[in-house]
Amino acid sequence: MDDTSDRLIAAGTPVFRRTTLALFAAGFSTFAVLYGVQPLMPVFADEFHVSPAESSLALSAPCATLALALLVVSPLSEVWGRKPVMMASLFASAILTLVAVMVPGWYGFLALRALTGFAASGLPAVAMAYLSEEMDARAIGLSMGLLIGGNALGGMVGRLVAGIITDYASWRVGLGTIGVLALVAAVAFAALLPPSRRFQARRMAWREVPGSFGGHFRDPGLPWLFVEPFLLMGGFVSVYNYIGFRLLDPPFSLSQTAIGAIFVVYLAGTFSSAATGEIATRLGRRRVLWLAILLGLAGIAMTASDNLALIIAGIVVVTMSFFGAHSVASSWVGRRALRHRAQASSTYLCAYYLGSSVLGTAGGWFFAHSGWTGIVVFFASLYALALVIALRLSRLAPLQPEG
């Protein structure tokens, strides 16, 4: 065992690098598996003869099952341990993705996508709890940002690979390739992540579980922090769900490869999540969250243009805004929850994935009735409400030092 085994993990140490690389790979795998279907929604609509809103169920269904499963899986990690639960999650979701591409019918495919979301639930909340327990206070902002950066890179690579391969082969080959990449990432995670050093397994009294969740809602800040990801993710995922439909049609008439390539802007999320996490550690989360959300409102306004370059620039700004805000809010939950951190993290992420599922599909109604203008209005409404909440949170006194 490392000679730092009795201490929290400090930034810049070898164990810090191993830990962040492992969790970066885990975030990559989970987001590639979940969001690799996003540029394929127009293909699903055409092949399976479904509407844009129905095609979004390829993403909404796994996000919904993941959200609900989080509330069960995070207490299990208190019994089985953080690393075993995360490993099982990564391997199962990769294998289910490989199985899903072999199913011929729409409803069978959706059922396997829903199971994939359930399997993927073991990673997100447990990873946040692991970092909150193992990392030094001065390293947690950066490490959480790097975890979310892995999410961003996985989302980008998954979408890009799926889009390009679909143009030259088929969507099944594209999504199958993502499954293989996710399996490789799972192996890397298992090899790199150090076992928990500050976690003590305990027996779970299931009758106590509701109380361990409910206690967080008596805190003056945590309930508002749980609302933020629902609103932010709902607006963000709606942009990515329906931008492909807009850009496939005239006057843009882009190819599936070109639309997949647009997801390279997810690199902006990789940068902004780590950078914003570091800035929030130095300046305080209360001073940074509302500014990140305001940036998103500026970005969505840019996408209202008919100029392709300005639309892409707007998507870059929206992406930076979302990942920056998510990095700040998620690390804030870890710092504010003094007990039952896994449950606090899972509640945050339940709201996050419910936003992706419920609001991501609801955005299809706005798109069907008002085109891209409907998406702009929908996004702006959600982010305006998130901004009001962030300003309220900015006046909240911290329970722990901001560092």
Order of alpha helices (4+ residues) and beta strands (2+ residues): alpha-alpha-alpha-alpha-alpha-alpha-alpha-alpha-alpha-alpha-alpha-alpha-alpha-alpha-alpha-alpha-alpha
